[in-house]
């Protein structure tokens, strides 16, 4: 006589559902941790980790790294600068001359 256990279809579905729910929870937790990590690093230079210094120019805030002198723009800010909607004097004017 064989004592092998063969799971029923309902058991397989139950454990597949449990596994899917666990994966969903782990994915949500990893996403939340990633968002928190990005938020904490938001004002850090991607190149060297220094705290970025904001420079205002009209409607655009340009983040400048005091260490490596990197310039960081948020989404859409380069387009605003290129359209000429920002003040073109001083720092921004010098920045735009680089792209000409």
N, C-alpha and C positions, 0 to 999 in steps of 0.2 A: 504494500500500500504506500502511495506517495503522499508526502506531507507538504508538497509545494503550495505556496500561497500565491494566488493569482488575484491582483487587485481588480475590483470591478470598475466599470466605466465611470461610475459616479465618484469613486475614490480618485481616479486619475483627474477628473474634471475639478474636484475639490482642491487637490494639491496644486494643479496648474493655476487655478484662480488665486490661491494663497500666494504662490510664487510671483504671479503678476502684480498682486497688491504690494508685496514686499519690495519688488523692483521699483514700482511707482513711488513708494515712500522714500526709498534710498535715492532715487533720482531727484525728487523734490528737495530732499535734505542737501544733496550735493549742489543743486542749483542755488539754494538759499545761501550756502557757505560761499559759493563763487560770487554772488551778488554782494555779500558783506565784504569780501576780500577786495573786490573792485572798488567799492565805496570807500574803503579805508585807504586805498592807494590812489584815489582820484586826484589829490593835490600833490602827488609825487611824480618826479621826473621818471619817465619810462626807461631812460638810458642809465641814470646813476642813482636814482632813489632820493634825490634832494627834494626839499619842499619847493614847489613852484611859486613864483612871485607873479601876481596878476598885474597887468598893465592895461588901464582903461584907454580906449580910443573911440570916442563917440559911442556907438552902440555895440562895439566889439570889445571883449576882454581877451587879451592875449596872455597866455601863461608862458613865463620865461624862467628857465633854470639858471640860478645864479652861479652854479658850478661849471656846467658844460656849455652854458649860453644857448641851449636848445630852445626853440620856439615851438610851442604847442597850441594848436587851434582846436576848438570844439567843432562838431559837425555843423557845416553851413557857414562858418565864420570866414573861410577863405573866399567863398562866393560873395559874401557881403562886401569884403574888402575889394574883390575884383570888380564888382558893380559900381564901386565908388560911393557906397552909402555910409562909409565911415570917414572920419576926419583924416585927411591925407597929409597932415603936417607932422613933424617930429618923428617919433618911432615908427608909426604905421607908414608914413611916406617913405622912410628909408627901407622898411620891410618890402613894400611893393616895388621899389626900384630893383630889388634883387630879382624879381620875376619878369622884368622887362627885357 
